[in-house]
Amino acid sequence: MNRRQFLRSLAGAIAAASLGAAAFYTFFTRGASKELGSGLNAASPGPSGTPTPVPAGPGKLLASFWLLSDLHVTPYDSGTSDKLKKALADLVKPEHPGDALILGGDLTEYGSDNDYKQLKNVLSGFKLPPLYANMGNHDYYDIWIDGKGSFATETQPNGKTDAQSRQRFQAFMKTERPYGKFEAGRIPVFLLSQEAYVQEKPEVGEGAWYSDTQLDWLKAELAKLENHLPVLVMIHQPLPQEGSDGGTHRVIRANELRAILAPYPNVFVFSGHTHRDFTANHYTRHATFHWFSNSTVGRSRSKVLSQGMYIQVYEHEVRVRGREFSNASWIGAADWTVPLKKAAD
């Protein structure tokens, strides 16, 4: 998609903007609904659909993580903050503790100072585990807003830059770059972030573009690990069809990413972006890794649901469960157990 095509697709944005934040969100994501489908229909599931547990049992619990994607927090839509508060109140309960809380992209609706201020206000009301995050496309959306706070697509980038969006995210998360890594219970977690939006690279559209620097860093960091260790990789936009690179609403340099992950037997990739409730097709076994598609906390397509993932890494398996925060319940259709390959396998 070139710049002219992308901007032409925004012709209706001004009319949508007059209806408020929810309408603006609908405008920008309606293309994603058509292209992405379920979010995982581009790849084929394993022969049995859901993997079977290791007969010997899961072994010792090594680490647990909460993954919340697509918060879309903004002071202009109080519903996003209300849903996040309910999710946080649920996940801090002692019966399902987490070693870390991961925000999987689209932390905010526009990536503005006001959005981050609102997000900080919500998070500060809870005693949370260590917090980590990666960027989504919405965290770059401030370029669509003019100095009066109005949607102004015709004057994009309205005197703003993608670099400023990255800087706001990094300042909020207290990091030196938009991507990074942390460990919990010896389990490495990689947080990949798109590094450009349409102000710097009009051709990326709503896709996730990773630089040579980020991909080289990922390759070097993986090479330092014990080969059989479980590895969690957080992305925001989903992967395109296996064997292909992506465009808008997808990971753009997907084949390079797959090649970097290929040598490691226990890689688990988690994406967001599609806003699909936990029904079918949220798990896919790719050629060399496992891919899970998260739901959304702030902007469910059903309007009322608010969902996230609870990830438990054991000695012999990884269990991933979907959580419905609106009524504090586990989702039966979103419960997967994946056996880990042993070092000798």
VENMOLIN-V344917 format. One record per helix or strand of 2 or more residues. SS is the DSSP state (~ for helix, > for strand). FROM is the first residue (numbers start at 1). TO is the last residue. If there is no record, write none. Layout:
# VENMOLIN-V344917
<<SS;FROM;TO> <SS;FROM;TO>>
This chain:
# VENMOLIN-V344917
<<~;3;8> <~;13;17> <~;21;36> <>;61;68> <~;78;91> <~;94;96> <>;100;104> <~;113;123> <>;130;134> <~;137;144> <~;153;155> <~;162;173> <>;180;184> <>;187;191> <~;202;204> <~;212;223> <>;231;234> <>;250;251> <~;254;261> <>;267;271> <>;283;285> <>;290;293> <>;307;314> <>;317;324> <>;329;339>>
